[in-house]
Amino acid sequence: MQRFVADLHVHSLLSPCAEVEMTPRNIVWHAAEHGIDIVAITDHNSCDNVQAAMEAAKGLNVTVLPGMEVETKEEIHFVVLFDKLRQLLAWNQIVMAHMSGRLNDAKRFGAQFVVDAEDNLVRVKEEMLLTSLSLSAKEVAEQVDALGGISIASHVDRHVYSILSQLGFIPSDIKLAAVEISPRTNRQDIVQRIPTLGRWPIVTSSDAHTIEDFVSGPKTVFLLEQPTVSEIRQAFDGQNSREVVV
């Protein structure tokens, strides 16, 4: 078993709320420099920069996990993660079929840049990403699970876009692997305030929109055999000596 430092919630410049410095290459190079072993690229309702990040990480001691931050019809954010790019691409097809159809207003929300592994501009994504899908939280979690992925409830301590802010509780029939707390709180505080959260594994991630956020933001340490989603799932379930360390 090895210790892996992981950041499971990182936005690239595809997310309109992220800075243009958040290019795939810049993210993975900073990860390598600062000892971040696992990075999940999780842009809003899109995955167009994930492959570039995976290619940019080749030759580095950094594993990029294919992911996305999804907004359900209840305006709940979930981080969804997969082991294989093909799984994420299959999920992306489902997402595209349930988008609002609205176009992005770059002046109001920010531009949405798709780049390659060398950080060259490929295109500007026109579809509005900061919007809800027509899928419910339960439907998102079920369909991600059916594709072999995991769902993590994003920043459950926040007053907007979290499962607690939108529903007031976490339904027992939603297939969640874990819950995430934002950089502004910690595990002890949140469990004291909301004891029911102790029923789920808790992770903390940077939710980075800038390089400074990414480098200095909180991480989760896992004890795993390999840096994969399958191993992380076992750590969440406390199986086969895999663990969420901190």
Phi, psi and omega per residue, in radians:
M1 nan 2.573 3.123
Q2 -2.280 2.731 3.023
R3 -1.545 2.288 3.099
F4 -2.171 2.210 3.045
V5 -1.523 2.161 -3.015
A6 -2.212 2.477 2.950
D7 -2.140 1.862 -2.988
L8 -1.676 0.248 -3.093
H9 -2.646 1.571 -3.085
V10 -2.329 2.269 3.130
H11 -1.707 2.417 3.001
S12 -1.679 -3.139 -3.137
L13 -1.215 0.003 2.964
L14 -1.209 -0.614 3.070
S15 -1.233 2.220 -3.049
P16 -1.133 -0.334 3.140
C17 -1.533 -0.057 -3.122
A18 -1.657 2.673 3.121
E19 -1.322 2.726 -3.104
V20 -1.181 -0.286 3.077
E21 -1.214 -0.233 -3.097
M22 -1.466 1.047 3.073
T23 -1.500 2.692 3.137
P24 -0.934 -0.820 -3.108
R25 -1.115 -0.751 3.139
N26 -1.131 -0.685 3.125
I27 -1.096 -0.893 -3.046
V28 -1.246 -0.562 3.087
W29 -1.166 -0.714 3.077
H30 -1.175 -0.610 3.068
A31 -1.057 -0.810 3.135
A32 -1.094 -0.709 -3.105
E33 -1.187 -0.560 -3.031
H34 -1.889 0.271 3.018
G35 1.240 0.546 3.075
I36 -1.674 1.943 -2.956
D37 -1.431 -0.597 -3.068
I38 -2.224 2.266 3.112
V39 -2.269 2.271 3.014
A40 -1.873 2.119 3.052
I41 -1.480 2.037 -2.976
T42 -2.309 1.314 3.119
D43 -1.375 2.795 -3.095
H44 -1.176 2.035 2.996
N45 0.887 0.498 -3.134
S46 -2.792 2.768 -3.104
C47 -2.380 0.377 -2.972
D48 -1.179 -0.273 3.114
N49 -1.833 0.075 -3.096
V50 -1.201 -0.829 -3.121
Q51 -1.064 -0.681 3.106
A52 -1.071 -0.707 3.115
A53 -1.150 -0.708 3.121
M54 -1.111 -0.710 3.113
E55 -1.205 -0.687 3.140
A56 -1.149 -0.427 -3.105
A57 -1.460 -0.142 -3.131
K58 -1.085 2.303 -3.110
G59 1.555 -0.115 3.105
L60 -1.874 2.752 3.083
N61 -1.494 0.922 -3.121
V62 -2.347 2.272 3.048
T63 -1.809 2.200 3.070
V64 -1.731 2.120 3.106
L65 -1.632 2.317 3.087
P66 -1.178 2.228 -3.100
G67 -2.711 -3.090 -3.123
M68 -2.867 2.602 2.916
E69 -1.813 2.045 -3.021
V70 -1.783 2.481 3.011
E71 -1.932 2.058 -3.112
T72 -1.372 3.050 -3.106
K73 -1.183 -0.334 3.061
E74 -1.468 0.068 -3.066
E75 1.139 0.692 3.040
I76 -1.785 2.372 3.091
H77 -1.685 2.279 3.018
F78 -2.125 2.397 2.880
V79 -1.557 2.172 3.104
V80 -2.046 2.388 -3.036
L81 -2.288 2.569 3.135
F82 -2.367 2.802 3.061
D83 -1.417 -0.636 -3.009
K84 -2.017 2.525 3.090
L85 -1.075 -0.647 -3.126
R86 -1.089 -0.597 3.077
Q87 -1.133 -0.772 3.127
L88 -1.105 -0.715 3.139
L89 -1.137 -0.625 3.062
A90 -1.141 -0.718 3.079
W91 -1.118 -0.695 -3.132
N92 -1.063 -0.592 3.080
Q93 -1.097 -0.671 3.092
I94 -1.165 -0.762 3.133
V95 -1.042 -0.811 -3.105
M96 -1.065 -0.573 -3.140
A97 -1.292 -0.225 -3.085
H98 -2.112 0.321 3.075
M99 -1.334 2.883 -3.088
S100 -1.278 -0.413 -3.072
G101 1.486 -0.012 3.136
R102 -1.398 2.703 3.095
L103 -1.684 2.620 -3.126
N104 -1.264 2.503 2.996
D105 -1.801 1.640 -3.030
A106 -1.088 -0.593 3.141
K107 -1.180 -0.573 -3.110
R108 -1.529 -0.753 -3.006
F109 -1.879 -0.353 -3.067
G110 1.920 2.666 -3.136
A111 -1.345 2.796 -3.087
Q112 -2.162 1.712 -2.979
F113 -1.712 2.275 2.975
V114 -1.806 2.236 -3.105
V115 -2.270 2.973 3.095
D116 -1.727 -3.031 -3.067
A117 -1.172 -0.294 3.079
E118 -1.721 0.159 3.124
D119 1.227 0.358 3.032
N120 -1.407 2.448 3.137
L121 -1.154 2.234 3.077
V122 -1.711 -0.850 3.111
R123 -2.944 2.956 2.988
V124 -1.826 2.183 -3.114
K125 -1.353 2.233 -3.018
E126 -1.559 -0.528 -3.102
E127 -1.128 2.478 3.128
M128 -1.296 2.096 -3.099
L129 -1.622 -0.472 -3.137
L130 -1.462 1.234 -3.098
T131 -2.734 2.870 -3.129
S132 -1.441 2.582 2.927
L133 -1.439 2.961 3.062
S134 -1.604 0.257 3.091
L135 -1.741 2.455 3.079
S136 -1.353 2.911 3.091
A137 -1.016 -0.757 3.135
K138 -1.104 -0.744 -3.133
E139 -1.152 -0.713 3.099
V140 -1.036 -0.909 -3.082
A141 -1.082 -0.683 -3.134
E142 -1.173 -0.751 -3.095
Q143 -1.274 -0.601 3.041
V144 -1.119 -0.762 3.115
D145 -1.079 -0.697 -3.134
A146 -1.122 -0.472 3.107
L147 -1.545 0.004 3.115
G148 1.633 0.179 -3.126
G149 -1.728 -3.113 3.090
I150 -2.201 2.666 3.098
S151 -2.063 2.348 3.104
I152 -2.139 2.226 3.101
A153 -1.235 2.080 -3.037
S154 -1.272 2.533 2.976
H155 0.460 1.162 -3.035
V156 -1.165 -0.269 3.140
D157 -1.501 -0.120 -3.099
R158 -1.399 2.720 -3.088
H159 -1.532 -0.031 3.074
V160 -2.433 2.630 3.030
Y161 1.043 0.386 3.058
S162 -2.011 2.804 -3.117
I163 -1.140 -0.551 3.131
L164 -1.342 -0.652 3.128
S165 -1.195 -0.552 -3.050
Q166 -1.595 -0.636 -3.101
L167 -1.894 -0.444 -3.095
G168 1.536 -0.170 -3.140
F169 -2.823 3.001 3.081
I170 -1.912 1.909 -3.139
P171 -1.038 2.458 -3.071
S172 -1.247 -0.284 -3.078
D173 -1.656 0.117 3.070
I174 -1.563 2.268 -3.069
K175 -1.389 1.379 3.111
L176 -1.734 2.380 3.055
A177 -1.466 -0.539 -3.070
A178 -2.913 3.011 2.986
V179 -2.108 2.607 -3.118
E180 -1.948 2.416 2.994
I181 -1.855 2.638 -3.078
S182 -1.415 2.950 -3.122
P183 -1.068 -0.259 -3.041
R184 -1.525 -0.004 -3.129
T185 -2.394 -3.092 3.092
N186 -2.447 2.937 -3.031
R187 -1.021 -0.827 -3.077
Q188 -1.075 -0.794 -3.111
D189 -1.101 -0.782 -3.055
I190 -1.211 -0.656 3.131
V191 -1.234 -0.580 3.052
Q192 -1.141 -0.705 -3.124
R193 -1.307 -0.657 -3.083
I194 -2.293 1.420 -3.035
P195 -0.975 -0.511 -3.108
T196 -1.125 -0.349 3.107
L197 -1.147 -0.337 3.102
G198 -1.122 -0.160 3.102
R199 -1.331 -0.291 -3.102
W200 -2.046 2.641 2.942
P201 -1.070 2.517 -3.107
I202 -2.035 2.254 3.053
V203 -2.040 2.762 3.034
T204 -2.273 2.347 -3.083
S205 -2.361 2.942 -3.079
S206 -1.348 -0.486 -2.974
D207 0.862 0.777 -2.940
A208 -1.231 2.363 2.994
H209 -2.077 -0.093 3.062
T210 -2.380 2.814 3.108
I211 -1.124 -0.669 3.115
E212 -1.074 -0.738 3.067
D213 -1.029 -0.746 -3.096
F214 -1.141 -0.819 -3.083
V215 -1.213 -0.758 -3.010
S216 -1.675 -0.211 -3.081
G217 -1.257 2.888 -3.085
P218 -1.187 2.691 3.131
K219 -2.290 3.005 3.015
T220 -2.090 2.384 3.106
V221 -1.800 2.238 3.126
F222 -2.003 2.603 2.939
L223 -1.824 1.909 -3.013
L224 -2.397 2.880 2.991
E225 -1.519 -0.649 3.124
Q226 -2.461 2.697 -3.124
P227 -1.470 1.295 -3.091
T228 -2.270 2.823 3.070
V229 -1.144 -0.649 3.107
S230 -1.039 -0.711 3.108
E231 -1.220 -0.690 3.114
I232 -1.108 -0.692 3.079
R233 -1.021 -0.762 3.107
Q234 -1.109 -0.668 3.099
A235 -1.095 -0.740 3.093
F236 -1.067 -0.635 -3.109
D237 -1.521 -0.062 -3.130
G238 1.168 0.637 -3.068
Q239 -1.827 2.576 2.955
N240 0.921 0.680 3.078
S241 1.204 0.117 3.037
R242 -1.374 2.505 -3.047
E243 -2.516 2.647 2.835
V244 -1.587 1.929 -3.001
V245 -1.399 -0.952 3.107
V246 -2.505 nan nan
